[in-house]
Amino acid sequence: MGTPRPLTADTSIADWLADPVGNAILTDLLAQAGQTPDAFKPVRRFAIKRLVSLSRGAFTQEMLDEIVRRAQAGESPAGTIGSGADRAATAPAPDAPRTSAPAWAERVDLGRFSGRTVIVTGAGSGIGRATASRVAREGGRVIAVDVSAERLDDLAAALPDSDVMPLVADITDDADVARIVEAAGDRIDGLANVAGIMDDMTPVGEVSDAVWQRVFRVNVDGTMKLMRAVIPTMLAQAAGSIVNVASEAALRGSAAGAAYTASKHAVVGLTRSSAFVYGPSGIRVNAVAPGPTITNIEASFASPLAAERIQTAMVVMPDPAVAEAVAASITFLLSDDGVNVSGAILPSDGGWSAA
């Protein structure tokens, strides 16, 4: 057997956990926050350096540099492991292949959205933030819509040299929708309907009216209202691109509860109907169906039956993607790169829909 490679910032989290010193360092670090290495399961194949951006400040570059230094020096927390042969004997078995795919990186096209105005909802976090950021960095003017002023301020601060207009608005409110369109002005080249909420994973026999109505109000009514509001402007200019965010739950019945699944199926219906009707008018309408993605939307199981069934089905679920990877799919369809695509439901799911 050859000498193990030293742990670096580019080493996968799985390989850190498979190394006795790396495992001890990460286990100690997590314990300080009341967590265990199980917290890394969704991102175990990522290079550890990606935690800096994914953690939104909880894991800093300085912390990364320090654990890499300690790992390479063999400085494990006191009392956690032995030394030499003892360390090799106590090393945990890896739960994933020791080879990992290279980290994906955006390839920004600096002029793709120049002169374009794009509305992005849910722009304060997750996929919406990544989409707004990508459009802005590629030269577009972004009307960034979210219900959180704090998150929008953070987005604008992160893009000081870009044309980003933060707008606090509720997409389910007609007056707020009118304000969004007014802020966009005389031309609207794109709409990314990203804002959405999860249900509580209840099946139809257990779903409450409150959950059903809340999920449909945001995921379906809000999406429809923004589409309806931008269509007149796009018709007048004989051009426009709308991208709705559906979900793997729009393609299968095993990804969420009844309310969320039905709402995302409805988004697909809105997308296809609109693409058919408005295609001859120069308006393209598509949807992206993300698989597991690292966002601030968390699922909770209010139904033991649903938890048993859905968690069993999730065994074949791929590792989650970063929001920027889904934004790459969305911006492709928003841009002229997607010129010949309309009415498509694009799975951006790491192959989950092929399972």
C-alpha positions as CSV (number, residue, x, y, z in Angstrom):
1,M,0.0,0.0,0.0
2,G,1.2,3.5,-0.8
3,T,1.6,6.4,1.5
4,P,-1.7,8.2,2.1
5,R,-1.9,11.6,0.5
6,P,-1.9,14.5,2.9
7,L,-5.2,16.1,3.7
8,T,-5.7,19.4,2.0
9,A,-8.5,21.9,1.3
10,D,-9.2,20.0,-1.9
11,T,-9.6,16.6,-0.2
12,S,-13.2,15.4,0.0
13,I,-15.0,15.4,3.3
14,A,-15.4,11.6,2.9
15,D,-11.6,11.2,2.8
16,W,-11.2,13.5,5.8
17,L,-13.6,11.3,7.7
18,A,-11.8,8.2,6.6
19,D,-8.5,9.5,7.8
20,P,-7.9,8.9,11.6
21,V,-6.4,12.4,12.3
22,G,-8.9,14.2,9.9
23,N,-11.8,12.3,11.5
24,A,-10.7,13.3,15.0
25,I,-10.4,16.9,14.0
26,L,-13.8,17.1,12.3
27,T,-15.5,15.1,15.1
28,D,-14.1,17.5,17.7
29,L,-15.1,20.5,15.6
30,L,-18.7,19.3,15.2
31,A,-19.0,18.3,18.8
32,Q,-18.3,21.9,19.8
33,A,-21.5,22.8,17.9
34,G,-23.5,19.9,19.3
35,Q,-23.3,17.9,16.1
36,T,-21.9,14.6,14.9
37,P,-20.2,13.5,11.6
38,D,-23.6,12.5,10.3
39,A,-24.2,16.2,9.6
40,F,-21.7,15.8,6.7
41,K,-23.6,13.0,4.9
42,P,-25.3,15.2,2.3
43,V,-22.0,16.8,1.3
44,R,-19.5,14.0,2.0
45,R,-18.3,14.0,-1.6
46,F,-17.6,17.7,-1.7
47,A,-14.1,19.1,-1.3
48,I,-13.9,20.4,2.3
49,K,-13.1,23.9,1.1
50,R,-16.6,24.2,-0.2
51,L,-17.9,24.4,3.4
52,V,-16.6,27.9,3.5
53,S,-19.2,29.1,1.0
54,L,-21.9,26.6,1.9
55,S,-21.9,27.5,5.6
56,R,-22.6,31.2,5.0
57,G,-20.0,32.3,7.6
58,A,-20.3,29.4,10.1
59,F,-17.1,27.8,8.8
60,T,-14.6,30.4,7.8
61,Q,-11.5,30.3,5.6
62,E,-9.4,30.8,8.7
63,M,-11.0,27.8,10.3
64,L,-10.3,25.8,7.1
65,D,-6.6,26.8,7.0
66,E,-6.2,25.9,10.7
67,I,-7.7,22.4,10.4
68,V,-5.6,21.7,7.3
69,R,-2.5,22.8,9.2
70,R,-3.4,20.6,12.1
71,A,-4.1,17.6,9.9
72,Q,-0.9,17.9,8.0
73,A,1.0,18.2,11.3
74,G,-0.8,15.2,12.8
75,E,-2.2,17.4,15.6
76,S,-5.4,15.5,16.6
77,P,-7.5,16.6,19.6
78,A,-6.1,15.3,22.8
79,G,-7.4,11.9,23.8
80,T,-9.3,11.2,20.6
81,I,-7.1,8.7,18.9
82,G,-3.8,6.9,19.4
83,S,-0.7,7.3,17.3
84,G,1.0,5.4,14.5
85,A,-0.4,1.9,14.0
86,D,-3.1,2.5,16.5
87,R,-4.5,5.3,14.4
88,A,-4.6,3.1,11.3
89,A,-6.4,0.4,13.3
90,T,-9.0,2.8,14.7
91,A,-9.7,4.6,11.4
92,P,-13.4,4.3,10.5
93,A,-14.4,2.7,7.3
94,P,-15.5,5.2,4.6
95,D,-19.1,5.2,3.7
96,A,-18.4,6.4,0.2
97,P,-15.8,5.7,-2.5
98,R,-12.5,7.4,-1.7
99,T,-12.4,9.0,-5.2
100,S,-14.5,12.2,-5.6
101,A,-15.5,14.2,-8.6
102,P,-13.7,17.5,-9.2
103,A,-15.4,20.5,-7.6
104,W,-17.7,22.2,-10.1
105,A,-17.2,25.9,-10.7
106,E,-19.3,28.5,-12.5
107,R,-18.1,29.7,-15.9
108,V,-19.5,33.3,-16.0
109,D,-20.3,34.7,-19.4
110,L,-19.7,38.4,-18.9
111,G,-22.1,39.6,-21.5
112,R,-24.9,37.1,-21.6
113,F,-27.5,39.3,-20.0
114,S,-26.2,42.8,-21.0
115,G,-29.1,45.2,-21.6
116,R,-31.6,42.7,-20.1
117,T,-34.0,43.2,-17.2
118,V,-34.8,40.0,-15.3
119,I,-37.1,39.6,-12.3
120,V,-36.0,36.9,-9.8
121,T,-38.2,35.9,-7.0
122,G,-36.9,34.2,-3.8
123,A,-33.7,36.1,-4.5
124,G,-32.7,36.4,-0.9
125,S,-31.4,32.9,-0.5
126,G,-30.7,29.5,-2.0
127,I,-31.5,29.0,-5.7
128,G,-33.1,32.4,-6.1
129,R,-30.0,34.2,-4.7
130,A,-27.7,32.1,-6.9
131,T,-29.8,32.9,-10.0
132,A,-30.0,36.7,-9.2
133,S,-26.3,36.7,-8.6
134,R,-25.5,34.9,-11.9
135,V,-27.7,37.2,-14.0
136,A,-26.2,40.3,-12.4
137,R,-22.6,39.2,-12.8
138,E,-23.3,38.4,-16.4
139,G,-24.4,42.0,-17.0
140,G,-28.1,41.9,-16.4
141,R,-30.3,44.3,-14.4
142,V,-32.0,42.3,-11.7
143,I,-35.2,43.0,-9.9
144,A,-34.4,40.9,-6.8
145,V,-37.6,40.0,-5.0
146,D,-37.9,38.4,-1.5
147,V,-39.9,38.8,1.7
148,S,-36.8,39.4,3.7
149,A,-35.2,42.8,3.5
150,E,-32.2,41.6,5.5
151,R,-31.4,38.8,2.9
152,L,-31.9,41.2,0.0
153,D,-29.5,43.8,1.6
154,D,-26.9,41.0,2.0
155,L,-27.3,40.1,-1.7
156,A,-26.9,43.7,-2.8
157,A,-23.9,44.2,-0.6
158,A,-22.3,41.1,-2.2
159,L,-22.7,42.6,-5.7
160,P,-21.7,46.2,-5.2
161,D,-20.8,46.8,-8.9
162,S,-23.9,45.1,-10.3
163,D,-27.3,46.5,-11.2
164,V,-29.4,44.9,-8.5
165,M,-32.7,46.4,-7.3
166,P,-33.8,44.8,-4.0
167,L,-37.5,44.8,-3.6
168,V,-39.3,43.4,-0.6
169,A,-42.6,42.0,-1.8
170,D,-45.1,39.2,-1.3
171,I,-45.7,37.4,-4.6
172,T,-49.1,36.3,-3.5
173,D,-50.3,39.9,-3.0
174,D,-51.7,41.6,-6.1
175,A,-50.5,45.1,-5.1
176,D,-47.0,43.8,-4.5
177,V,-46.9,42.0,-7.8
178,A,-47.9,45.3,-9.5
179,R,-45.0,47.0,-7.7
180,I,-42.6,44.4,-9.0
181,V,-43.7,45.0,-12.6
182,E,-43.5,48.7,-12.1
183,A,-40.0,48.4,-10.7
184,A,-38.9,46.5,-13.8
185,G,-40.1,49.3,-16.1
186,D,-40.9,49.3,-19.8
187,R,-39.0,46.1,-20.6
188,I,-39.0,42.7,-19.0
189,D,-36.7,40.2,-20.7
190,G,-36.9,37.4,-18.1
191,L,-38.8,36.1,-15.1
192,A,-37.3,33.5,-12.8
193,N,-40.1,32.2,-10.6
194,V,-38.0,30.7,-7.8
195,A,-39.8,31.6,-4.6
196,G,-41.5,28.6,-3.0
197,I,-42.2,26.8,0.2
198,M,-42.2,23.1,1.3
199,D,-45.0,21.3,3.0
200,D,-44.9,19.1,6.1
201,M,-44.7,15.8,4.1
202,T,-48.3,14.8,5.0
203,P,-50.1,12.5,2.6
204,V,-53.6,13.4,1.4
205,G,-55.3,11.5,4.2
206,E,-53.6,13.7,6.8
207,V,-53.0,17.0,5.1
208,S,-54.6,20.0,6.7
209,D,-56.5,22.8,4.9
210,A,-54.0,25.3,6.3
211,V,-50.9,23.5,4.8
212,W,-52.7,22.8,1.5
213,Q,-53.8,26.4,1.1
214,R,-50.4,28.0,2.2
215,V,-48.4,25.8,-0.2
216,F,-50.7,26.4,-3.1
217,R,-50.9,30.2,-2.4
218,V,-47.1,30.6,-2.7
219,N,-46.1,27.8,-5.1
220,V,-49.0,28.1,-7.6
221,D,-50.9,31.3,-7.0
222,G,-47.7,33.4,-6.7
223,T,-46.1,31.8,-9.7
224,M,-49.2,32.4,-11.8
225,K,-49.6,36.0,-10.6
226,L,-46.1,36.9,-11.7
227,M,-46.5,35.1,-15.0
228,R,-49.8,36.9,-15.6
229,A,-48.3,40.2,-14.7
230,V,-45.3,40.1,-17.1
231,I,-47.0,38.6,-20.1
232,P,-48.5,42.0,-21.4
233,T,-45.0,43.6,-21.4
234,M,-43.5,40.5,-23.1
235,L,-46.3,40.4,-25.7
236,A,-45.7,44.1,-26.5
237,Q,-42.0,43.5,-27.1
238,A,-42.6,40.1,-28.8
239,A,-39.9,38.5,-26.7
240,G,-39.3,37.1,-23.3
241,S,-38.3,34.1,-21.3
242,I,-40.0,32.7,-18.2
243,V,-38.4,30.0,-16.1
244,N,-40.5,28.4,-13.3
245,V,-38.9,26.3,-10.6
246,A,-40.8,23.1,-10.3
247,S,-39.2,20.2,-8.4
248,E,-38.4,16.5,-8.6
249,A,-41.8,16.3,-6.9
250,A,-43.3,17.4,-10.2
251,L,-42.0,14.3,-11.8
252,R,-42.6,11.7,-9.2
253,G,-44.8,10.9,-6.2
254,S,-42.1,9.9,-3.7
255,A,-40.3,13.2,-3.1
256,A,-42.7,15.2,-0.9
257,G,-46.1,15.4,0.7
258,A,-49.4,15.7,-1.1
259,A,-49.6,19.5,-1.1
260,Y,-46.1,20.2,-2.4
261,T,-46.2,17.4,-4.9
262,A,-49.6,18.6,-6.3
263,S,-48.4,22.3,-6.3
264,K,-45.3,21.5,-8.4
265,H,-47.3,19.4,-10.8
266,A,-49.5,22.5,-11.2
267,V,-46.4,24.5,-12.0
268,V,-45.6,22.1,-14.8
269,G,-49.1,22.5,-16.1
270,L,-48.8,26.3,-16.1
271,T,-45.5,26.1,-17.9
272,R,-46.6,23.8,-20.7
273,S,-49.9,25.6,-21.2
274,S,-48.2,29.0,-21.4
275,A,-45.4,27.7,-23.7
276,F,-48.0,26.4,-26.1
277,V,-50.2,29.5,-26.2
278,Y,-47.5,32.2,-26.2
279,G,-44.8,30.5,-28.3
280,P,-45.8,32.1,-31.5
281,S,-45.6,35.5,-29.8
282,G,-41.9,35.1,-29.1
283,I,-42.2,34.1,-25.4
284,R,-40.5,31.0,-24.2
285,V,-41.7,29.3,-21.0
286,N,-39.8,26.5,-19.4
287,A,-39.4,24.9,-15.9
288,V,-36.4,23.5,-14.1
289,A,-37.0,20.6,-11.7
290,P,-34.3,20.6,-9.1
291,G,-33.3,17.5,-7.2
292,P,-31.7,17.7,-3.7
293,T,-30.2,21.2,-3.4
294,I,-28.5,22.9,-0.5
295,T,-30.9,25.8,0.4
296,N,-32.6,27.2,3.4
297,I,-35.8,25.2,2.7
298,E,-36.0,22.3,5.1
299,A,-38.4,19.4,5.1
300,S,-40.0,18.1,8.3
301,F,-42.1,15.0,8.6
302,A,-45.5,15.5,10.3
303,S,-46.6,12.0,9.2
304,P,-44.9,8.8,10.4
305,L,-46.4,6.9,7.5
306,A,-45.1,9.4,5.0
307,A,-41.7,9.4,6.7
308,E,-41.4,5.7,6.4
309,R,-42.4,5.6,2.7
310,I,-40.6,8.7,1.5
311,Q,-37.4,8.1,3.4
312,T,-37.2,4.6,2.0
313,A,-37.6,6.0,-1.6
314,M,-34.9,8.6,-0.9
315,V,-32.2,5.9,-0.6
316,V,-31.5,6.4,-4.3
317,M,-31.4,10.2,-4.0
318,P,-28.1,11.7,-5.2
319,D,-26.0,14.0,-3.1
320,P,-27.4,17.5,-3.0
321,A,-26.1,20.1,-5.4
322,V,-25.1,23.6,-4.6
323,A,-27.7,26.3,-5.5
324,E,-25.3,27.7,-8.1
325,A,-25.5,24.5,-10.1
326,V,-29.3,24.8,-10.4
327,A,-28.9,28.5,-11.2
328,A,-26.8,27.4,-14.1
329,S,-29.7,25.5,-15.5
330,I,-32.1,28.4,-14.9
331,T,-29.9,31.0,-16.5
332,F,-29.3,28.8,-19.5
333,L,-33.1,28.8,-20.2
334,L,-33.5,32.5,-19.4
335,S,-30.7,33.4,-21.8
336,D,-30.5,33.2,-25.6
337,D,-28.6,30.0,-25.2
338,G,-32.0,28.4,-24.7
339,V,-33.4,30.0,-27.9
340,N,-34.9,26.8,-29.2
341,V,-36.2,25.5,-26.0
342,S,-39.8,26.1,-24.8
343,G,-42.3,24.0,-22.9
344,A,-39.5,21.9,-21.5
345,I,-39.3,20.5,-18.0
346,L,-35.6,20.3,-17.3
347,P,-34.5,18.0,-14.5
348,S,-31.5,19.6,-12.7
349,D,-31.2,16.7,-10.3
350,G,-27.9,14.9,-10.7
351,G,-29.6,12.1,-12.5
352,W,-32.3,11.4,-9.8
353,S,-35.1,11.3,-12.4
354,A,-33.2,8.6,-14.2
355,A,-33.4,6.2,-11.2
